[in-house]
Amino acid sequence: MQKTSFWKAGHTPTLLASFFYFDLSFMVWVILGPLAVQISKDIGLTPAQKGLMVATPLLAGALLRIVMGVLVDHLKPKKAGLIGQLVVIAGLVWAWLGDLHTYQSLLALGMLLGVAGAAFAVALPLASRWYPPEHQGTALGIAGAGNSGTAFAALFAPALAIAYGWQSVFGLCLIPLGVALAVYLIFAKDAPSAPPPKSMVEYLQVLKDKDAWWFMFFYSVTFGGFSGLASSLTIYFNGQYGLSPVTAGYFTAACVFAGSLVRPLGGRMADRIGGIRTLSIMYLLAATFLFIASIGLPSAAMAVVVFVLAMLALGTGNGAVFQLVPQRFRKEIGVMTGLVGMAGGIGGFYLASSLGFSKQATGSYQLGLCIFASLALLALVGLTVVKGRWRTTWGSAAMTTAKI
């Protein structure tokens, strides 16, 4: 039985500030996806170039999560997050006022936007360190629901681009980011129980643990599917069904909201029935709906329903993975958040870029979606392999009060 209610167990202002910072950072991280149709029309990009353009921030964010994870442990989460936010704001000023009318400049912008994606490695440890094991899933689910920022990008960016020009959208993003920075500085606090910083050799030691690699693979599927689809669905609905950029953005927003809003539910469900059981169910559902989507449904309305269901499964899975990670790697949560988050970003990069290459090579998105659905089934097999060992070692009742 839980001795302390969730809202009394940690620090609510920090939790909510982490969510808000994460939310708006993710809005900026994927902003090229909802703008891709207008950018492509203006500059003239091939399907493969569009795919790579929207995938570049995902890869950059993945790699920078390692850097941010190190900064979190050495500088503490709040200071690391402040540095990241200032870099992103500077990058958006350049994007707003600079010359972005070449493919190469857009790829460079994508790398700068990757810093916003690295917010993941700050927001989760900032929140996690305030909460006991039995509340980790719920706390990280709420903080991680900042994924919903990707929906705001899809919802507003295409219409703003039509009204003011797509380059002006980067300047408009500075307004909510400034508000988020102020909220973060006022309300976020570092937990008093932060572990001491580690040397680089100690960071690399965690990679010798096979469980670290399992978590990286599991998250590359759940978050990779979520972020890859969030970046690509506007292009998909426009190319597959001929929807306008604004309508395609609305359809994408519906899918992304579904996936992001259930992340806390995934953490909460994992707290109640166990992360392994929750994750197993979600992999099966995600694979099923992605396979259905791959056949090329006859209408956009049918497609959006299937993608919403797939995103619900992937978003719930995201929450379940991060119910498990702090149980296994509580002392290394900073570096593990960076590593696991990196893997998730790489999964998103793979999905977004492969959809573009699939469209260019075969004329459809079927191959890209089928392969990723197969990866979800492979993750389910992997989870089945490790669950017995996990439940009898670090996940046993003798080792933790959380359900594994």
Buried (B, 14 or more C-beta within 10 A) or exposed (E): EEEEEBEEBBBBEBBBBBBBBBBBBBBBBBBBBBBBBBBBEBBEBBBBBBBBBBBBBBBBBBBBBBBBBBBBBEBBBBBBBBBBBEBBBEBBEBBBEBEBEEBEBBBBBBBBBBBBBBBBBBBBBBBBBBBBBBBBBBBBBBBBBBBBBBBBBBBBBBBBBEEEEBBEBBBBBBEBBEEBBEBBEEBBBBBEEBEEBBEEEEBEBBEEBEBBBBBBBBBBBBBBBBBBBBBBBBBBBBBBBEBEBBBBBBBBBBBBBBBBBBBBBBBBBBBEEBBBBBBBBBBBBBBBBBBBBBEEBEEBEEBBBBBBBBBBBBBBBBBBBBBBBBBBBBEBBBBBBBBBBBBBBBBBBBBBBBBBBBBBEEEBBBBBBBBBBEBBBBBBEBBEEBBEEBBEEBBEEEBBEBBB
